[in-house]
Amino acid sequence: MKRDDGGVVNNPLRANIALTLERERARRGLSHMHMAELFRTADGEKLAYRTYIQTVRQKNNVTLTTLQIMANGLQVSFAGLLAGSKKVPDWAHRLDDNAIRKRLAHIIDFERQRRNLHRYEMAELIGVAEATYMKLERASGNISVDTIAAIAKALKLDPATFLFSEKNPPGRADTSPPTSVPKGP
């Protein structure tokens, strides 16, 4: 994806993430520095302040792993970060970065088979190298939001919601939406 003159990439996922981060920061009454301190890895290491600021400014091609750290730190759903103000089904709010990778893998594999394409042709269609496509199809690697948006654009899908759509074909048990949503507190 290309940057504009201000260094910003026109990616609705970047915009949704930035909006959600700013909304949460305002709701909590935190400075940017204090907001960034919320983001820690499972080992307790802080996410770089620069990563947070660049994400808020939409200048960072943030990855699923980084988004998971942000979602955990804010105690918000991964789907909420990606979808922004768009409505997603309740079950989508329980997905983590690994479940997102698996759903994306299922969607692109389903689309490749539906279109009767070879893997290299599907890689070309979505604008990634064949090796990258293989990682996507295996649900491995640290996928970026720009890659997700490019895939959605190539498949003519809404980048903010296609991963959470109930219209997507059911996949393996670990990637399909639950049949019932437990009631929360």
C-alpha positions in Angstrom: 0.0 0.0 0.0 1.3 3.4 -0.9 1.8 6.4 1.4 0.3 9.8 0.7 2.3 13.0 0.9 1.9 13.1 4.7 3.3 9.5 5.1 -0.1 8.0 5.8 -1.4 4.9 4.1 -5.0 4.9 3.0 -5.9 1.7 5.0 -9.3 1.7 6.8 -7.8 -0.8 9.3 -5.1 1.7 10.3 -7.7 4.3 10.7 -10.0 2.1 12.8 -7.1 1.1 15.1 -6.0 4.7 15.5 -9.5 5.8 16.3 -10.0 3.1 18.9 -6.7 3.9 20.6 -7.5 7.6 20.7 -11.1 6.9 21.9 -9.7 4.7 24.7 -7.0 7.2 25.7 -9.6 10.0 26.0 -12.0 7.7 27.9 -9.3 6.9 30.4 -7.9 10.4 30.5 -4.4 9.3 29.8 -1.4 11.0 28.2 0.1 9.2 25.2 3.0 8.2 27.5 0.7 6.6 30.1 -1.4 5.0 27.4 1.7 3.3 25.9 2.6 2.0 29.3 -0.5 -0.2 29.2 1.0 -2.3 26.4 3.1 -5.1 27.7 4.0 -8.5 26.2 3.2 -11.8 28.0 6.7 -11.6 29.5 6.0 -8.1 30.8 8.1 -6.2 28.3 6.7 -2.8 27.2 5.7 -2.2 23.6 7.8 0.6 22.3 6.3 4.1 22.8 7.3 4.8 19.2 5.2 1.8 18.0 2.2 3.2 19.8 2.6 6.7 18.5 3.2 5.6 14.9 0.1 3.4 15.2 -2.0 6.4 16.4 -0.6 8.5 13.6 -1.5 5.7 11.1 2.2 5.5 10.0 2.8 2.0 11.3 2.0 -1.1 9.5 1.1 -2.8 12.7 1.1 -6.6 13.0 -1.4 -9.0 14.5 1.0 -9.7 17.4 1.3 -6.0 18.2 -2.5 -5.6 18.0 -3.0 -8.5 20.4 -0.7 -6.8 22.9 -2.7 -3.6 22.5 -6.1 -5.4 22.8 -4.9 -7.1 26.0 -3.5 -3.9 27.5 -6.8 -2.1 26.9 -8.9 -5.1 27.6 -10.8 -4.6 24.4 -11.5 -7.1 21.7 -9.2 -7.7 18.7 -12.3 -7.4 16.5 -13.1 -4.0 18.0 -9.6 -2.7 17.1 -9.9 -3.9 13.5 -13.6 -3.1 12.9 -13.6 0.3 14.6 -17.2 1.6 14.8 -18.5 -1.1 12.4 -20.7 -3.7 14.0 -19.4 -7.3 14.2 -21.1 -10.3 15.7 -20.7 -11.0 19.4 -18.6 -14.2 18.8 -16.0 -12.1 16.9 -15.1 -10.3 20.1 -13.7 -13.5 21.5 -11.2 -14.0 18.7 -7.5 -13.5 19.3 -4.6 -13.1 16.9 -4.2 -16.8 16.3 -7.9 -17.2 15.5 -7.7 -14.2 13.1 -4.8 -15.9 11.3 -6.8 -19.1 11.0 -9.9 -17.3 9.7 -7.8 -15.5 7.2 -6.2 -18.7 6.1 -9.6 -20.4 5.6 -11.0 -17.4 3.7 -8.1 -17.2 1.2 -8.0 -21.0 0.8 -11.8 -21.1 0.2 -11.5 -18.2 -2.3 -8.6 -19.8 -4.1 -10.5 -23.1 -4.5 -13.7 -21.3 -5.4 -11.9 -19.4 -8.2 -10.0 -22.6 -9.2 -6.7 -20.8 -8.9 -3.2 -22.2 -8.3 -1.5 -20.9 -5.2 0.9 -18.8 -7.2 -2.1 -17.2 -9.0 -3.9 -16.5 -5.7 -0.7 -14.9 -4.4 -0.5 -12.7 -7.5 -4.2 -11.8 -7.1 -3.8 -10.6 -3.5 -0.5 -9.0 -4.2 1.9 -11.0 -2.1 4.9 -13.2 -2.9 4.1 -16.9 -3.2 6.2 -17.6 0.0 4.1 -15.0 1.9 0.9 -16.6 0.5 2.0 -20.0 1.8 2.5 -18.5 5.3 -0.9 -16.9 5.1 -2.5 -20.2 4.0 -0.8 -22.0 6.9 -2.0 -19.3 9.4 1.6 -18.6 10.3 3.8 -15.6 10.4 3.1 -12.1 11.8 0.5 -10.7 9.4 0.2 -6.9 9.1 -2.9 -4.9 8.7 -1.8 -3.6 5.3 -1.6 -7.2 4.1 -5.1 -7.9 5.5 -6.5 -4.8 3.8 -4.8 -5.7 0.5 -6.3 -9.2 0.6 -9.8 -7.7 1.3 -9.4 -5.2 -1.6 -8.3 -7.9 -4.0 -11.2 -10.1 -3.0 -13.6 -7.1 -3.1 -14.5 -7.4 0.6 -14.7 -4.8 3.4 -11.4 -4.9 5.2 -12.9 -4.0 8.5 -15.5 -6.8 8.7 -14.7 -9.6 6.2 -12.8 -11.6 8.9 -15.9 -11.5 11.1 -18.5 -12.1 8.5 -20.9 -14.9 9.1 -21.3 -15.0 5.3 -17.8 -16.5 5.1 -18.0 -20.3 4.7 -17.7 -22.3 7.9 -14.2 -23.6 8.5 -12.5 -25.9 10.8 -14.0 -25.9 14.3 -11.4 -23.5 15.6 -12.1 -20.9 12.9 -15.8 -20.9 12.5 -18.1 -18.7 14.5 -19.7 -20.4 17.6 -23.2 -21.6 17.2 -24.3 -20.0 20.4 -22.9 -17.0 22.3 -22.6 -17.4 26.1 -24.2 -14.7 28.1 -21.6 -12.5 29.8 -21.9 -10.6 33.1 
